[in-house]
Amino acid sequence: MDRRNGVNRRALLRTAVAAPSAGAAATALGARPAHAAAPGGGGRFDPDSPRFTVAVLPDTQYLFDADSADPAPLRETFRYLVAERGRTNIAFVAHLGDITEHGTREETGLAADTFRTLHRKVPYSVLAGNHDIPGSTDDQRGDSPYLDAFGPGRLASVPTFGGASPDGYNTYHVLRAGGRRWLVLALDWRVSDKGVRWAQEVLDGHPRLPAILTTHDLAHADAAGTARLSPHGQRLWDALIDRNDQIFLALGGHYWPPGRTVLTNRAGNDVHVHITNYQDRYYGGAAMLRLYSFDLVRNTVDVETFSPWLLARDPGERTPLEAETVELTGPADRFSMDIDFAARFRGFAPVTPPRPRPASAVLLPDTAAYWRFDTAGTAAAGEDGAPVPDGSVVRDLSGHGNDLTARRLHASGPRALTWSADHHGGQPAHASLRFDGGKNPDRGAILTTGPHAPLNSRKFTSGYTIETFFKLPDPFEGDHAWMGLLSWEGRSGDAGKTTGWSPDEPTCSLNLSGERFVQFVVYPHRQDADPTSWSHAIPVGRWTHVAVVNDGRRTVMYIDGSKIARNPAQRSTGIATLGKPFVIGATQFAERFGQGFHGWIGDTRIVARALDPGDFLAPYPS
């Protein structure tokens, strides 16, 4: 490291951006000494979890500086990574170069010995910085203490190691995390043209893998943390990064202060460029660790920066400098990146949507009814956007005769009910119905069972599961309070129920309030009660799966496979059905249908027993 820019002293606490880091949590608790990690580490790394972490280590050179060397901070960082691997789901560790100050055999040997704490426990990559090798050379320099200690001979035993360039100074790794494979390129200090050609061959050999490029000299930043490519970084951009859409994240050290920017490659996609280096801070950076926490569900990468070595100390005994350095919360040190991973990787690794599943694959034992809106469910299924004629029949694919017949409400027009190709990604059938219900005046459409359908009178006293898929339009405009998704007709008062909100209320209904809360209210067969479940506010513009599960004693609602908070504890056995039709698309109240549903409804299934989430139509981990 030669350039010494001014230190960015801003420390803007950004608790709204990411969850509090281990350092913040330890300081806030204060009730007991903080430790970097508990022994044991909280389980094993899960390569299929959608949440995983890539750890990044910048310049550690001042910790390996002749006779003033102190490897203790880096050892503690490595102990943290090993102990936390399972709990934080750490997939990989990338060092950004300048491991040592002078690159001598003694310094390099001490650093290599320190890496033993990490070796064979967490996969990692290293690369040479200008202090690890003669800074005037490129990767064709030949032998060096760095190559002897950290070259392919050592890295070959790292399970992610994929190979090295012929000179040995450039390496690549292939890791599995988030249920897919990822590529990490670790490129030498000012890599030669031969090295760039080798890196291109690696990318060409792994054309569908998202890639993280790491190197020592990539970008520098101003005092505000705005990064710009360095001359060598510009060379890498022109020769490699810009033309390879796979590279979505590029990381460098060497310069300070830290910074970041987003560049647009020739494919029109974002490339996040970050500089990470803390050697100018207390104790040579105190082996500062940066964690990139990928969340493929939220399409977010949360970034935090802290020192496990300082974190391991009793907060009450930290000196002012230690307390100032334990965690960095400035905008270049703690932030989040929003990345729609499927869209970002579509150009080189398009997601293949799952094929429709046949009805036979989801007809579990005790299936009471199953409806879908593709050609399997009705021979009359039309093209996307075509109106569904009144009188159209949707077959009950369980074979129990609970066929549905479509009709419009309140003289609604043809657009009140249309066929749609839109569907939930996990839905068996790749089709749905688009309901255009509304108020003032009321309009909508429904599908109902016939007057003698077996479902009309089933009590489900041993338990049941009712599940469906739905989506609300974005924007969700107009007055759509208390839309009905599905229900049984019939007044609760006629079933002898007196404790409910109104005797005119249906005996069982799944509704949506004006605040977009899903409500499931049931009048049990045996109890005079109306146990009611409430969800959170449902987002617009995306598909939602809802399942209501009753085990014969209690009813629990799940949204997208997750149990909601507002499930009633009172006993609930069966459903007080009255032989009246089952309805999709609206709820009857006081012998009248009001507004019909406004949005899309997909596959709907009723099973006469309690299912685990793993057995839902869109299966979730149980």
Buried (B, 14 or more C-beta within 10 A) or exposed (E): BEEEBEEBEBBEEBEEBBEBBBBBEBBEEEEEEBBBBEEEBBEEBBBEBBBBBBBBBBBBBBBBBEEEBBBBBBBBBBBBBBBBBBBBBBBBBBBBBBBBBBBBEBBBBBBBEBBEBBBEBBBBBBBBBBBBBEBEBBBBBEEBBBBBBBBBEBBEEBEBBBBBBEBBBBBBBBBBBBEBBBBBBBBBBBBBEBBBEBBBEBBEEBEEBBBBBBBBBBBBBEEEBEBBBBEBBBBBBEBBBBBBBBBBBBBBBBBBBBBBBEBEBEEEBBBBBBBBBBBBBBBBBBBBBBBBBBBBEEBBBBBBBBBBBBBBBEBEEBEEEBBBBBBBBBBBBBBBBEBEBEEBBEEBBEEEEEEBBEBEEBBBEBBBBBBBBBEBBBEBBBEEEEBBEBEBBBBBBBEBBBBBBBBBBBEBEBEBBBBBEBBBBBBBBBBBBBBBBBBEEBBBBBBBBBEEBBBBEBBBBBBBBBBBBBBBBEEBEEEBEBBBBBBBBBBBBEBEBEEBEEBBBBBBBBBBBEEBBBBBBBBBBEBBBBBBBBBBEBEBEEBBBBBBBBBBEBBBBBBBBEEBEEBBEEBBBBBBBBEBBBBBBBBBBEEEBBBBBBBBBBBBBBBBBBBEBEBBBBBBEE
